[in-house]
Amino acid sequence: MIEDKQGGEANTSTQPQGREAQGRSHADSRQIRKARRRNHAWVSRVFLIVHLICVLLPLGVIVAWSFTASWPWPDLLPQQLSSRGLVELFLSRQGLGPVLAQSIAIALASALLATIIAACAARALAFHDFFGKELFRFATVLPFLIPSTVFAMGIQVLFIRAGLANTAVGVVIAHTIVALPYAIAIMSEVTVAAGQRLEQQARVLGASSLRTCLHVQIPQLLPGILSAASMVYIISFSQYFLTLLIGGGAVKTLATVMFPFLTSGDRTIASAYGLVFLLSTLMVFFLFEMLLKRFASREVSYFEG
């Protein structure tokens, strides 16, 4: 009896000690987790600062060169400022306005055409079985495999025979063909992820094909549509060799006007055109972002059946 009492007293005395040790271990683990989070936050800040420096520093150099006449190495600051870049942009004979307007128009037309074709192709590959499906899937990535120089020379011969050479329409078609694999890759992933359940439910409830497309399919695919359009836009807007070869010098874009200044080493004018290139691209991207927020603000919910 005495031994049992002593054993019970020992057990009751060790229980608070065990709880205290467990509480200390939990507190230590929380402190370790907090320390790891602080370390991870510090590493994230360092990477963010390095990323901002890598992005903003070249942009600052471009802006500085746009107003610089002389900046020899190893000087940290320009020695002489100049307005020659602004004069070339706004007072030259070819004019910035028509060239910029034509560049944006060609890029937007290519983005629209490529996105429509990519949406149809992605839907066919995702939801339909037909003869030659894998061959068609392989054909969509052929522009990836063929060198751009070979492709441009071959399509130039074809366009000369078709009467599309030296025309803006021919440039739009060529840009669309080059950028189409990127758009199809984006739209294929989005189409497979969206599925057909909402479309089937809308058709069962009596919606027509047009209404289903406008109110179900397009809202579902809108993020992917804008992503594909943005990708095609930047590819088309930055094309130089293909535009020069198909356009034959008659179709002038910002890239074809800017590139000779880059190759000649005229950094002032090249930087001025580069700054316009950057600002015009950002404006279009902001437009796409506004469209996405405007038309995709409501999330479509569907129960898991």
Secondary structure per residue as TSV (DSSP state, phi and psi in degrees):
chain	resnum	aa	ss	phi	psi
A	1	M	-	360.0	-43.3
A	2	I	H	-64.2	-39.5
A	3	E	H	-66.4	-37.9
A	4	D	H	-64.6	-41.5
A	5	K	H	-64.3	-41.5
A	6	Q	H	-64.9	-39.4
A	7	G	H	-65.5	-39.3
A	8	G	H	-66.4	-41.3
A	9	E	H	-63.8	-36.5
A	10	A	H	-66.5	-39.4
A	11	N	H	-66.2	-42.3
A	12	T	H	-68.2	-28.7
A	13	S	H	-77.2	-29.4
A	14	T	H	-81.8	-21.0
A	15	Q	H	-62.8	-48.8
A	16	P	H	-62.0	-35.8
A	17	Q	H	-64.5	-40.8
A	18	G	H	-64.5	-39.2
A	19	R	H	-66.4	-39.4
A	20	E	H	-63.5	-41.6
A	21	A	H	-65.0	-39.8
A	22	Q	H	-65.2	-40.3
A	23	G	H	-63.6	-40.1
A	24	R	H	-64.7	-38.8
A	25	S	H	-65.6	-39.3
A	26	H	H	-64.6	-41.9
A	27	A	H	-64.4	-41.3
A	28	D	H	-63.6	-41.0
A	29	S	H	-65.8	-37.4
A	30	R	H	-65.5	-40.6
A	31	Q	H	-64.1	-38.6
A	32	I	H	-64.9	-42.1
A	33	R	H	-63.7	-41.2
A	34	K	H	-63.1	-40.6
A	35	A	H	-64.6	-39.8
A	36	R	H	-65.3	-39.9
A	37	R	H	-63.9	-39.7
A	38	R	H	-63.8	-41.0
A	39	N	H	-64.5	-42.4
A	40	H	H	-64.8	-40.1
A	41	A	H	-63.7	-39.0
A	42	W	H	-65.3	-42.7
A	43	V	H	-64.5	-39.9
A	44	S	H	-63.6	-40.6
A	45	R	H	-64.0	-40.1
A	46	V	H	-62.5	-46.0
A	47	F	H	-63.6	-38.1
A	48	L	H	-63.9	-42.6
A	49	I	H	-65.1	-43.1
A	50	V	H	-63.0	-40.7
A	51	H	H	-63.5	-44.2
A	52	L	H	-63.0	-39.2
A	53	I	H	-64.5	-43.5
A	54	C	H	-65.6	-27.9
A	55	V	H	-89.1	-46.7
A	56	L	H	-78.7	-31.0
A	57	L	H	-63.6	-47.8
A	58	P	H	-62.1	-36.1
A	59	L	H	-64.2	-39.4
A	60	G	H	-64.0	-37.5
A	61	V	H	-65.3	-40.6
A	62	I	H	-63.8	-43.7
A	63	V	H	-63.0	-42.0
A	64	A	H	-65.1	-42.4
A	65	W	H	-67.1	-24.0
A	66	S	H	-64.8	-22.8
A	67	F	T	-120.7	24.8
A	68	T	E	-118.5	136.8
A	69	A	E	-98.2	-35.0
A	70	S	E	-144.7	128.9
A	71	W	-	-147.4	73.5
A	72	P	-	-75.3	154.3
A	73	W	T	-79.9	141.0
A	74	P	T	-104.5	29.1
A	75	D	-	-64.6	136.5
A	76	L	S	-78.7	-25.4
A	77	L	S	-121.4	152.3
A	78	P	-	-62.7	145.9
A	79	Q	S	-85.3	-31.2
A	80	Q	E	-145.3	132.4
A	81	L	E	-91.3	157.7
A	82	S	-	-153.3	148.6
A	83	S	-	-104.5	18.1
A	84	R	H	-63.7	-33.7
A	85	G	H	-64.9	-43.1
A	86	L	H	-65.6	-38.2
A	87	V	H	-63.3	-41.6
A	88	E	H	-65.6	-36.5
A	89	L	H	-70.8	-46.0
A	90	F	H	-107.1	-17.4
A	91	L	H	-120.0	7.7
A	92	S	S	-76.9	165.4
A	93	R	S	-69.3	-36.8
A	94	Q	S	-75.2	-26.9
A	95	G	-	76.2	136.2
A	96	L	H	-76.3	-37.7
A	97	G	H	-57.1	-55.1
A	98	P	H	-62.1	-39.1
A	99	V	H	-65.8	-44.5
A	100	L	H	-66.0	-41.4
A	101	A	H	-63.6	-42.0
A	102	Q	H	-67.9	-36.7
A	103	S	H	-63.3	-46.6
A	104	I	H	-65.8	-40.4
A	105	A	H	-63.2	-44.8
A	106	I	H	-64.0	-42.8
A	107	A	H	-66.4	-41.5
A	108	L	H	-66.8	-41.2
A	109	A	H	-63.8	-41.7
A	110	S	H	-63.7	-41.6
A	111	A	H	-63.6	-43.1
A	112	L	H	-64.2	-48.4
A	113	L	H	-65.0	-45.0
A	114	A	H	-67.3	-37.6
A	115	T	H	-67.8	-40.3
A	116	I	H	-63.6	-47.1
A	117	I	H	-63.4	-41.6
A	118	A	H	-65.6	-38.3
A	119	A	H	-64.1	-43.1
A	120	C	H	-66.5	-43.1
A	121	A	H	-65.1	-41.3
A	122	A	H	-64.7	-38.8
A	123	R	H	-66.3	-39.9
A	124	A	H	-64.8	-41.6
A	125	L	H	-71.5	-30.2
A	126	A	H	-84.5	-37.5
A	127	F	H	-119.8	-1.8
A	128	H	-	-129.6	145.5
A	129	D	-	-111.5	129.4
A	130	F	-	-151.6	164.4
A	131	F	T	-68.4	131.5
A	132	G	T	80.6	22.5
A	133	K	H	-62.9	-45.0
A	134	E	H	-68.5	-33.8
A	135	L	H	-65.8	-39.5
A	136	F	H	-65.0	-39.9
A	137	R	H	-62.6	-40.1
A	138	F	H	-67.5	-36.9
A	139	A	H	-65.3	-26.8
A	140	T	T	-70.0	-19.9
A	141	V	T	-105.2	7.0
A	142	L	H	-59.7	-39.7
A	143	P	H	-59.4	-23.1
A	144	F	H	-68.6	-36.1
A	145	L	H	-87.0	-29.8
A	146	I	S	-85.1	130.5
A	147	P	-	-57.9	142.5
A	148	S	H	-62.6	-34.6
A	149	T	H	-65.5	-44.8
A	150	V	H	-64.5	-43.0
A	151	F	H	-62.4	-44.0
A	152	A	H	-64.9	-41.0
A	153	M	H	-67.4	-40.4
A	154	G	H	-67.3	-42.9
A	155	I	H	-72.6	-25.2
A	156	Q	H	-65.3	-42.8
A	157	V	H	-62.2	-43.0
A	158	L	H	-63.6	-41.9
A	159	F	H	-71.2	-31.5
A	160	I	H	-63.6	-42.5
A	161	R	H	-68.6	-33.0
A	162	A	H	-85.8	-4.8
A	163	G	T	79.1	19.1
A	164	L	-	-101.6	-4.5
A	165	A	T	-70.7	148.7
A	166	N	T	62.7	28.3
A	167	T	S	-129.3	154.2
A	168	A	H	-67.9	-32.8
A	169	V	H	-63.7	-42.3
A	170	G	H	-63.4	-38.6
A	171	V	H	-64.8	-41.5
A	172	V	H	-62.0	-44.3
A	173	I	H	-64.6	-42.1
A	174	A	H	-64.2	-43.9
A	175	H	H	-62.8	-38.1
A	176	T	H	-63.8	-42.9
A	177	I	H	-63.5	-41.3
A	178	V	H	-67.5	-40.4
A	179	A	H	-88.9	-8.5
A	180	L	H	-60.2	-40.7
A	181	P	H	-58.7	-37.6
A	182	Y	H	-64.0	-44.2
A	183	A	H	-65.7	-40.7
A	184	I	H	-65.1	-39.9
A	185	A	H	-61.3	-43.0
A	186	I	H	-67.9	-48.0
A	187	M	H	-68.1	-30.1
A	188	S	H	-64.1	-45.3
A	189	E	H	-63.4	-44.2
A	190	V	H	-67.1	-39.2
A	191	T	H	-67.0	-42.5
A	192	V	H	-65.2	-39.9
A	193	A	H	-66.8	-36.0
A	194	A	H	-71.3	-38.3
A	195	G	-	72.1	-168.0
A	196	Q	S	-121.6	7.7
A	197	R	H	-65.8	-43.7
A	198	L	H	-67.3	-36.7
A	199	E	H	-63.3	-44.9
A	200	Q	H	-63.5	-40.0
A	201	Q	H	-65.0	-40.9
A	202	A	H	-64.1	-40.5
A	203	R	H	-68.1	-36.6
A	204	V	H	-63.9	-36.1
A	205	L	T	-78.5	0.4
A	206	G	T	103.5	7.5
A	207	A	-	-74.0	142.8
A	208	S	-	-76.0	171.5
A	209	S	H	-63.8	-41.2
A	210	L	H	-66.0	-43.9
A	211	R	H	-67.1	-38.0
A	212	T	H	-62.9	-40.6
A	213	C	I	-64.3	-44.4
A	214	L	I	-74.3	-36.8
A	215	H	I	-105.3	-10.6
A	216	V	I	-122.6	-57.5
A	217	Q	I	-68.1	-51.1
A	218	I	H	-64.0	-45.7
A	219	P	H	-59.1	-36.5
A	220	Q	H	-66.0	-41.3
A	221	L	H	-92.6	0.5
A	222	L	H	-59.0	-44.1
A	223	P	H	-57.7	-42.6
A	224	G	H	-68.5	-36.1
A	225	I	H	-62.3	-46.7
A	226	L	H	-68.2	-34.7
A	227	S	H	-65.5	-44.2
A	228	A	H	-64.3	-42.0
A	229	A	H	-63.6	-39.8
A	230	S	H	-64.1	-42.5
A	231	M	H	-63.0	-46.3
A	232	V	H	-64.6	-38.4
A	233	Y	H	-60.6	-48.4
A	234	I	H	-69.2	-33.3
A	235	I	H	-65.8	-45.7
A	236	S	H	-67.7	-41.4
A	237	F	H	-65.8	-28.2
A	238	S	T	-99.3	4.8
A	239	Q	-	-71.8	129.6
A	240	Y	-	-114.6	-59.5
A	241	F	H	-63.4	-44.9
A	242	L	H	-64.9	-40.2
A	243	T	H	-65.7	-41.2
A	244	L	H	-66.0	-39.3
A	245	L	H	-75.0	-44.8
A	246	I	H	-77.2	-41.1
A	247	G	H	-74.9	-21.2
A	248	G	T	64.0	22.6
A	249	G	T	85.6	-14.7
A	250	A	T	-79.7	-29.3
A	251	V	S	-100.1	107.9
A	252	K	-	-101.2	129.5
A	253	T	-	-122.6	173.4
A	254	L	H	-63.7	-34.6
A	255	A	H	-68.1	-41.9
A	256	T	H	-69.9	-29.2
A	257	V	H	-78.6	-35.7
A	258	M	H	-78.2	-33.9
A	259	F	H	-61.1	-42.3
A	260	P	H	-58.9	-34.8
A	261	F	H	-69.1	-32.2
A	262	L	H	-67.3	-44.8
A	263	T	H	-71.1	-28.9
A	264	S	H	-81.7	-9.1
A	265	G	T	84.2	13.1
A	266	D	-	-84.0	88.4
A	267	R	H	-71.4	-27.9
A	268	T	H	-64.4	-53.8
A	269	I	H	-71.7	-38.2
A	270	A	H	-62.1	-40.1
A	271	S	H	-68.2	-35.8
A	272	A	H	-63.9	-44.7
A	273	Y	H	-66.6	-36.7
A	274	G	H	-63.7	-36.1
A	275	L	H	-66.6	-41.8
A	276	V	H	-64.3	-40.1
A	277	F	H	-57.3	-46.7
A	278	L	H	-66.1	-46.3
A	279	L	H	-65.8	-41.7
A	280	S	H	-65.9	-37.3
A	281	T	H	-66.6	-41.9
A	282	L	H	-64.4	-36.5
A	283	M	H	-63.1	-41.6
A	284	V	H	-67.2	-39.2
A	285	F	H	-64.9	-38.7
A	286	F	H	-63.8	-36.1
A	287	L	H	-63.0	-44.8
A	288	F	H	-61.7	-39.6
A	289	E	H	-65.0	-40.4
A	290	M	H	-64.3	-40.4
A	291	L	H	-63.8	-39.6
A	292	L	H	-63.9	-44.3
A	293	K	H	-68.6	-31.2
A	294	R	H	-75.1	-44.1
A	295	F	H	-102.1	-14.6
A	296	A	S	-115.5	28.0
A	297	S	-	-74.4	-27.5
A	298	R	S	-95.7	126.0
A	299	E	-	-87.7	132.9
A	300	V	-	-85.0	121.1
A	301	S	-	-105.6	146.0
A	302	Y	-	-147.6	130.5
A	303	F	-	-70.2	149.7
A	304	E	-	-80.8	107.6
A	305	G	-	-95.3	360.0
